[in-house]
Amino acid sequence: MAKFFFLVASLLALGNVSFLQATFPPSLIVEMAQIVMDNYCLPEKLVGMKEDIEAASSNTEVLNIPDGEQLASVLSDGVQTTTSDSRLKVTYEPDYVPVVPPQIPPLPPEQLVAVLQTAIKLDLLEGNIGYLRIDNILGEEAADKVGPLLVDLIWNKILPTSALIFDLRYTSSGDITGISYIVSYFIEAEPQIHIDTIYDRPSNTTTELFSISSLLGQRYSITKPLIILTSKNTKGIAEDVAYCLKNLKRATIVGEKTAGGSVKVSTFKVGDTDFYITMPTAKSINPITGSSWELTGVTPDVNVNAEDALATAIKIINLRAQVPAIIEESATLIANNYAFENVGANVAEKLKELLTKGEFRMVASKEGLETKLSEDLLTLSGDKGLKSTSNISPLPPVNYTPEMYIDLIKVSFHTDVFDDSIGYLRFDMFGDFEEVKPLAQVIVEHIWSKILNTKAMIVDLRNNIGGPTTAIAGFCSYFFDGDKQVLLDKLYDRVSGTTTELLTLPELTGTRYGSRKSLIILTGKATAGAAEEFVYIMKRLGRAMIVGETTAGASHPPKVFPVGESGIFLAIPTVHSDTTLGPGWEKTGVTPHISTSADAALEVAKGILTKHFSGQQ
C-alpha cells in the first residue's frame, strides 16, 4: 500500500487539485484497504498491507478532493498500481443498484422455449458444421430447470453434425458451476478428469472441479473437430471453459486473446459511504498447466481478428476433413517409392497408426499440417530427406556472358596452395552434370589449373550441402587414372526398380590429378547429400583420408511427389547406394578416419601432410 499512497500524492500534485475541508470520512481509505485485505483473491500481493493501513490512518489529504467520481478514479489508480491488477476498481455510486446475474424466468414451457431460442443461437452451416453461440454460461441450478428443453431444442440438433463451432466471442457472464457441465459434454465419461481448481478468498476454501460422468443427453464425439471462437470481450467463466478445453487438447481456440478476467468478481460497499470497490475474489488454477488465464487472458491457437474468426474456423474444419485422405495418400507414396523398401513400408504403417490415434486432429492450418508431417516422418524414419516440401518450379535459365561465368566460378570455388606444395580446394555445393559440363573448360582454366601440379591436395567439403549426384562420377574421375574404369558405386532406384553402375569417366576436360598423390577430404556435420556420396566413395575405395566430423547422414536428392490434389508435396528419397559391400551413408553419415572438430580439421590435415613430406626427405 505504500506504493498506493505515494501514487495518490503524485496524482494530486500533478492535477493541481484545490484542497477544501475534508469532504469524505477519514476512515474511507482504511476501510477500503481492509476490504481488499480480506477479500482479494491474490493475498500474496498484499504482504505488508496491514502496516500500510496503520500508517495511512492519519492521511486525510486525499480526502480533500471534493468530487466523489474524481476521488474514486484516484483511488482506483492507487489500488491497481499497488496490486498490479487492473481488475480492482473503485467507483462512486450514490444510486448504486446491485448487478443481478441473469436468471431463468419462471415461465410456462412455451414461453421459456422462446426465451431460450432468443438467448442461444444455433445454426447448421454448409458441410454439416454446427454453430452454437451462448452469451451467458448457465450454472447447475439453471441447467436443472431448463436442461431437458436445451437438449431437445439445441443439443439434439448439434449431435449429428460433423464438427462444432462454439462461439464465445460475446460471452462475458456465467456461473462457476457451469464449467464442469460444458467441458464434460466434449470429453469421455470415464475416467473422471480434474478440470479446474477454484480458490475462494472470502471463505478461504478450495474447490476442485471434475468432469461429470452422467449427463443429460449424449456427449459430443471426442473425435469431431471443436473450434471455440474468442474475442477481447470473452470474459470470466467463458475464458475458463476455453482454457480448460484447450489444455485438454479437445478444442482449438480461434480469434483474439481474451479479456483476462476472473472466475468470480464481487462488489463491496466501503463503510457508510457511496464508494464501492469491485475485485476478483476467487482464482482459477488449471491442473494441467499449473497456472491461470486470469489477468493474462487465453491466447488463441490461431490468432485472427474476432470478425474473421468464424470464416477461419470453417477453413480449419474443411482442412481437417481432408487430413485422413492426405495421410493415407502420403503413406502410400512412401511405401511405394522410398529408397529402402522395408523402411518405407514400416514408416507408412506407423504414419497410418498416428492418424488412427488422432495425432492429426488438432491441425489448424495447411502449414501446420506440413510441419507436423515433416516432424513425424523424421521421427519415424530418421531420414532428414523424407519430408513435406514446396513444389518450387525451377528458375528459368540465365543467359550468362563468358565474363559472368568466370566471376560466378571464382565466387563458387576457393583455391589456395599452402607450404610443401599442398593444394586446397573448397566448394559448398555440387552442380548438375549437364549444367556444369559446358563450364568445364572455364573451371579447369581458372580453378583446377591452380592446384593441379601440387604434391597433395585437401578438398574441403565441411560446408558442402550437396546437390545433384550427376556430377559425382566426373569429379571422382579426376582422382583416378584413366587407363581403366573404376566402379565407384551402384545406385538402386526404387521407382524404376533398376540398379545403375557409377563408373569413372574415360575422358575428362583437362588433366587428371591421378591416383598416386595424397588426398585428404575435410568433412563437417553440414556435409550432406552428394558431398556424402563423394566422401563415401573415396573412403570405401581407399583413395582419400577423411578428416573432420561425421557427415549429416542425409540422402540422395529426393524426388517430389504431389499428395493427391491437396496442394501438399512430399520429398521422398528414392535412390540408395549399394549396400552389398556394407552399410551405406544414408541416415548414418560417413565416419572420418580422423575425428576432429570441423573448425580444427584444416590445420589437422595440413599437419598430417607436412609430417608426411618431412618424413620423405
Secondary structure, DSSP 8 states (H G I E B T S, - for coil): -HHHHHHHHHHHHHHT----S--S-THHHHHHHHHHHHH-S-GGGGTTHHHHHHHHTT--GGGG---HHHHHHHHHHHHHHHHT-TT-EEEE-TT-------------HHHHHHHHHHHEEEEEETTTEEEEEESEE--HHHHHHHHHHHIIIIIHHHTT-SEEEEE-TT--EE-TTHHHHHHHTTS-SSS--EEEEEEETTTTEEEEEE--SS-SS----TTS-EEEEE-TT--THHHHHHHHHHHTT--EEEES------SEEEEEE-TTSSEEEEEEEEEEE-TTTSS-STTT----SEE--GGGHHHHHHHHHHHHHHHHHHHHHHHHHHHHH-SSHHHHHHHHHHHHHHHHTTTTTT--SHHHHHHHHHHHHHHHH--TT-EEE------------HHHHHHHHHHHEEEEEETTTEEEEEES----HHHHGGGHHHHIIIIIHHHTTSSEEEEE-TT-----STTHHHHHHTTS-TTS--EEEEEEETTTTEEEEEE--S--SS----SSSEEEEEE-TT--THHHHHHHHHHHTT--EEEES------S--EEEE-TTSS-EEEE--EEE--TTS--STTT----SEE--HHHHHHHHHHHHHHHHHHH-
